[in-house]
Amino acid sequence: MSAVQLLFTRRRHPGSALIRVTTWSAWSHVDLIDGQSVLGAVAFHGVERELLATRLAHASRAAVMTIPCADAQAVIAAAESQIGKPYDWLGVLGIGLHRDWQEPDRWFCSEMAAWAFHEAGQPLFRPDALYRITPQHLWMLPYEARLIETPDALQPA
């Protein structure tokens, strides 16, 4: 069985603090790790691929969760298919206001990560809940997670 790794991060930034407070989470962002890069939906950028080292350089704290799955490449491919799609500002606002304002062609980070697993036939959540997934919901999944300091910390010991 293969596995997908999720990178959870937070920053010393008012937006990061606001997300953590409103979602009751230690984390404000989550990405899918693909080798030495990450795939994720980022405010003002939309869905993008970025170097893992770059993402970690901006983080004040980070952790990695390993999720076993039958076809890790299918999850990564689903996320890759969304590169270039815009950020889902209405979806984020809808979480705060308890509204379903998710837009099908836009993503916020945790929504896109959960959708990629679902799209690959390996759902982590019920389909009707995908638009409400926050980093905290992913963090509560019962899989191994560990704090990391550098990209080298991701290598097996």
C-alpha positions as CSV (number, residue, x, y, z in Angstrom):
1,M,0.0,0.0,0.0
2,S,1.3,3.5,-0.8
3,A,0.8,6.7,1.1
4,V,0.2,10.4,0.7
5,Q,1.8,12.9,3.0
6,L,0.1,16.1,4.0
7,L,2.1,19.1,5.1
8,F,0.4,21.2,7.8
9,T,1.9,24.7,8.4
10,R,1.3,28.0,10.2
11,R,2.9,31.4,9.9
12,R,3.5,34.4,12.0
13,H,0.9,36.4,10.0
14,P,-2.5,37.9,10.9
15,G,-4.2,35.8,8.2
16,S,-2.7,32.6,9.6
17,A,-3.8,33.6,13.1
18,L,-7.3,34.4,12.0
19,I,-7.7,31.0,10.3
20,R,-6.4,29.2,13.4
21,V,-8.7,31.1,15.7
22,T,-11.9,30.6,13.6
23,T,-11.2,26.9,12.9
24,W,-10.0,26.0,16.4
25,S,-6.8,24.7,14.8
26,A,-3.1,24.7,15.4
27,W,-2.7,24.9,11.6
28,S,-3.7,27.5,9.0
29,H,-2.6,25.7,5.9
30,V,-2.3,22.2,4.4
31,D,-0.6,20.9,1.2
32,L,-0.1,17.6,-0.5
33,I,3.6,16.6,-0.6
34,D,4.9,15.4,-4.0
35,G,8.6,14.6,-3.7
36,Q,10.4,17.9,-3.1
37,S,7.4,20.0,-3.9
38,V,3.9,20.6,-2.5
39,L,0.5,21.1,-4.2
40,G,-2.0,23.3,-2.5
41,A,-4.4,26.2,-2.8
42,V,-2.9,29.4,-1.6
43,A,-4.6,32.8,-1.0
44,F,-3.9,35.3,-3.8
45,H,-2.3,32.5,-5.9
46,G,-4.9,29.7,-6.2
47,V,-3.8,26.1,-6.7
48,E,-0.1,25.9,-7.3
49,R,3.0,23.7,-7.0
50,E,5.8,25.1,-4.9
51,L,9.1,23.8,-3.5
52,L,8.7,22.1,-0.2
53,A,11.7,24.0,1.1
54,T,10.1,27.3,0.2
55,R,6.9,26.5,1.9
56,L,8.8,25.4,5.1
57,A,11.0,28.5,5.0
58,H,7.8,30.7,5.4
59,A,6.3,28.5,8.2
60,S,6.7,29.2,11.9
61,R,5.6,25.6,12.6
62,A,5.1,22.5,10.4
63,A,4.0,18.9,10.7
64,V,3.6,16.0,8.3
65,M,0.8,13.4,8.3
66,T,1.1,10.1,6.4
67,I,-2.1,8.8,5.1
68,P,-2.1,5.2,3.7
69,C,-4.0,4.8,0.5
70,A,-4.3,2.3,-2.4
71,D,-3.1,4.7,-5.1
72,A,-1.1,7.7,-3.9
73,Q,-0.3,8.8,-7.5
74,A,-4.1,9.1,-8.3
75,V,-4.5,11.5,-5.3
76,I,-1.5,13.6,-6.5
77,A,-2.8,13.5,-10.1
78,A,-6.2,14.8,-9.0
79,A,-4.5,17.7,-7.2
80,E,-2.3,18.4,-10.2
81,S,-5.4,18.6,-12.4
82,Q,-6.5,21.7,-10.4
83,I,-3.2,23.8,-10.8
84,G,-4.1,27.2,-12.0
85,K,-7.6,27.3,-10.5
86,P,-8.3,30.3,-8.3
87,Y,-8.6,30.5,-4.5
88,D,-12.1,29.9,-3.1
89,W,-12.6,33.1,-1.1
90,L,-16.4,32.6,-0.9
91,G,-15.9,29.1,0.4
92,V,-13.7,30.3,3.2
93,L,-16.1,33.1,4.1
94,G,-18.9,30.5,4.0
95,I,-17.2,28.4,6.7
96,G,-17.0,31.5,8.9
97,L,-20.7,32.3,8.3
98,H,-21.9,28.7,8.3
99,R,-23.0,28.9,4.6
100,D,-22.4,26.6,1.7
101,W,-20.7,29.1,-0.6
102,Q,-18.2,26.7,-2.1
103,E,-17.5,27.2,-5.8
104,P,-16.8,24.1,-7.9
105,D,-14.0,25.7,-9.9
106,R,-12.2,27.3,-7.0
107,W,-10.4,25.9,-3.9
108,F,-9.1,26.7,-0.5
109,C,-6.3,24.5,0.8
110,S,-8.0,21.8,3.0
111,E,-11.0,21.6,0.7
112,M,-8.7,20.8,-2.3
113,A,-6.7,18.2,-0.3
114,A,-9.9,16.4,0.8
115,W,-11.3,16.6,-2.7
116,A,-8.2,15.1,-4.2
117,F,-8.6,12.0,-2.1
118,H,-12.3,11.8,-2.9
119,E,-11.6,12.3,-6.7
120,A,-9.0,9.5,-6.6
121,G,-11.6,7.1,-5.1
122,Q,-10.1,7.2,-1.6
123,P,-12.4,9.5,0.3
124,L,-11.5,10.7,3.8
125,F,-14.9,12.4,4.4
126,R,-18.5,12.1,3.2
127,P,-19.0,13.8,-0.2
128,D,-21.5,16.3,1.3
129,A,-19.0,17.6,3.8
130,L,-16.1,18.3,1.4
131,Y,-16.8,22.0,1.2
132,R,-16.5,22.4,5.0
133,I,-13.2,20.7,5.6
134,T,-10.6,22.8,7.5
135,P,-7.0,22.0,8.3
136,Q,-8.2,21.0,11.7
137,H,-10.5,18.3,10.3
138,L,-7.6,16.8,8.4
139,W,-5.4,17.0,11.4
140,M,-8.0,15.0,13.5
141,L,-7.7,12.0,11.1
142,P,-6.3,9.0,12.9
143,Y,-3.0,8.8,11.0
144,E,0.7,9.2,12.1
145,A,1.8,12.8,12.3
146,R,5.0,14.4,13.4
147,L,6.4,17.9,13.7
148,I,9.3,18.8,11.3
149,E,12.0,21.4,11.1
150,T,13.4,21.1,7.6
151,P,12.8,19.2,4.4
152,D,15.6,16.8,5.4
153,A,13.4,15.8,8.4
154,L,11.0,14.2,5.9
155,Q,13.6,11.6,4.8
156,P,13.4,8.2,6.4
157,A,15.8,7.7,9.3
